[in-house]
Amino acid sequence: MKALIFIFIIVPALLSCNKEKASVFQNRNGTIEIHRCFCDPSAYRYLIVVTDSTPKIYYNPVNLPDDYKDGNYKIVFSYNLLNDSSAVYSNLANDALIELFKVRNITLTAIRKISK
C-alpha cells in the first residue's frame, strides 16, 4: 500500500517540481539607481535596488526600457533570474578603474513606475 502511495502521489509531485519556477519573482518593490563609470563615455549601469528586503539587493536588468533610464524611479517589477552576473565599476581619485561589486542579471517580465 505504501508503495502505491509513493508511486501515485509522491513521484508525480517530485516530477512536477521545476527549477525554473523558483527563479520567477513577481511584484517586488524597488528603485532604479544609476551608476556611472568614467571608463567609457557610455558607461552607465542602471541597477534595480530591491527596497523590500534588508540588506539591499541589487539586480542588473538586461532589458530595461529606455523610458526608465532618465531618473531614479520607484517601481514595482517582476523578473526572471538569469544564470550570470555583471560587474559594476567605479573610478578612484587617480582615475584607476576598480570593480565595486557584482550584480545578478535579470530579465524583466513587467515593470511599472510608482513615482520619481
N, C-alpha and C positions, 0 to 999 in steps of 0.2 A: 504494500500500500504506500509506504514512504517513497518507494522508487517511482511510482506513478505520479505522486505529487511533485516530486523533483522533475520528472520529465515534462509534465504538462504545465507547471506553474513557474518553477524556478528557471529552467533553461530558456523558455521564451522571454522571460523578464531580463535575463542576462544578455541575450542576443539583441534585445531592443535598445540596450544602452549604446550610446554613440558618443565618442569623444568630442565630435564637432558641436554637439548641443551644449556642452559645458563651456564653450568659448563664445557664446552669444549672450550679450548683455543688453538690457533694454531700459530706457527711461532713466538714465543716470544724469545727475546734475553736475555741471562743470562750467569752467570759464576757458576762453581762448587766451593763451599767453604767447606773445611774440618775442622770440629770441633772435638777436642779430649778431652775426659774426662778421668781422671786418676782413675776412679772408677772401671774399669774393663779393662783387657788387650786388649780387642777387642771393646772398647767403642768409636768407631769413628762414627761420624754423617756426612754424605755427603749431604749438602744442595745445592739447586739451588737458586741463588740470581737473581731476575729479574732486569736487568740493564736499561730497557727502561721505568722505572717509578720512581717517586720521591714521598715519601720516598721509600727506598729499601723494596722489598717484598721477604720474604724467604719461600721456599717450601721444604718439605721432600719427595723426590721421593722414593716410596716404591719398585720400580722395576728398579733402576739404574743399568745398565750393569757394570760388573767388570772392563772393559777397560776404564771406566770414573772415576775410584776411585784411580788413581795414580797421579793426578795433578789437578791444578786449571785451568780447560779448559774454554775457551769462547765457548758457544754453542748456537744453535738455537734449540728450542724444542716445542713440542705440548703435551698437557696433559689434563687429566680429573681431576677435583677436587673431593676429597673424603670427606666424612662427618665427619672425625675425625682429630685429630691433635696429634702431638708428642712434648715432652718436650726436650729442649736442655740444657744439664747440663754442669757445669764447677766446678773447684776446687778453693777454697780460699787458701791463703798462709798457713793456718793451716791444709790443706787437707780436710776441710769440703766441702761437696757437696752442691751446690746450683743450683736452676733452673734459667737459664738465661732468656729464653723466650720460647714460644710455637710457633710451625710452623704448617701450614696446610699440610696434607698429600696429595700427588698427585700420579696418575698413569700415567707414560709417554706413549704416543702413538707414538712419534717419537722423535729422538734426533740426532744431528749432530754436530761434533766438527768444530769450526771455526779456533781456534788457541789455543796455550798453553800460 
